[in-house]
Amino acid sequence: MQLISVHQGRLIRLNASEGFGSGHWCGFSTGLHAFDRLLPPTGLACKAVHELLYRPDHPPPRFVALWLARIGAQASPRHHRSDHRISPAPPPRERAGCDPFPMGAPVSTGFCPSDPGFLSDFTGVIVWSDPGSTLYPPAVFAGGIDPRRLWILHPRDPFEELWALAECLRCRAVAATVALLPARLHRNDVRRLQLAAERGGGIGLFLRAIEPGSDIHAATTRWLVQPVRGEKTVHRWKLTLLHGHGGQVGQSILLERTRENHLVRAVAELDGGSCVARSIPLVSA
C-alpha cells in the first residue's frame, strides 16, 4: 500500500513495504510515571486500537489524542534508505515527571528538505481523519507535530471513512491513526479496525462519545477523558482507565498542559479530588 500526497508542488509517496510494523516492537511508555503506572506491563500496546471516551456534554479530547499520537510516532522505529539524511531525534531526558517530548519541541533533527526523496520512505506518520474540515493544522504543528508527519483525511461519508481508516491502520508506515468516530458502531466495523491495526503495527486512537451503543468495541484500552477546572495558564484533564488487561482499571490521573511553555505532565490524584501538581514545579525544556 502507498499513501500519496502533494507537498510543495511535487508528488510524495509513502511506502509501506518496509516500516513501522515490521519489527517485534509491541508497546511504548509515555515517560510520565503517573500515566505509565496505569498501563499494562508492556506499556501502551502497538498493533492495537485505543479509545478516548467523553461525555456528550464535553468536547472531544482532541489534545489528549494528539499527545498520545505524537509520542507513538516519536517512539516508532525508523527505517530509511542507506543514503538517508534524516537524523534520529535525541533520546528523551527525565525531568521531574514532565513529558520527555514537550509539546512544541521538534520531533526530528538534521533533515534535509532539499533532498527530493526525503519523504519517499519516511515512516512513523500520523493520519488524522477530518471529514468536517474542523482541524486547524497550525495549532497541531504548534503542538509539536512535524508537518512532514501529518496526513489529513477528508472522507466524503462514514462508509468511506471506515474504509480509509482500515487502510491507514493496515499501512506499516503509519504510526498513529486518529479519528472521531460515532458512538454506535457495528461489531464487524470495530473488529475490522482492530484486525487492520494488528496487521499494520501502529495504533488507532478513536474518540467516541458515551452514548447508547458505545459499549461495542474491540479496543485494547479505553479511557474516560473529562475536563477538570485548571488555572489561567494550565489546562487539565482527568483520565480514567476503564478497560485494559493488566492495567490499573478504575484508577485515574490528571494530565496537565501549560500554555506558556507547552509542557505536559501527569500527576496522581489524591483522595478527595486534590492532586500533587501544585507541589511539583514544571521544568522547562
Salt bridges, closest charged atoms under 4 A:
GLU51 OE2 - ARG208 NH1 2.91
GLU51 OE1 - ARG222 NH2 2.73
ASP83 OD1 - ARG81 NE 3.54
GLU94 OE1 - HIS33 NE2 3.60
ASP99 OD2 - ARG70 NH2 2.76
ASP115 OD2 - ARG81 NH2 3.69
ASP121 OD2 - ARG81 NE 3.95
ASP146 OD2 - ARG148 NH2 2.45
GLU160 OE2 - ARG156 NH2 2.66
GLU167 OE2 - ARG170 NH1 2.66
GLU231 OE2 - ARG278 NH1 2.82
GLU256 OE2 - ARG236 NE 2.78
GLU256 OE1 - ARG265 NE 3.33
GLU269 OE2 - LYS238 NZ 3.88
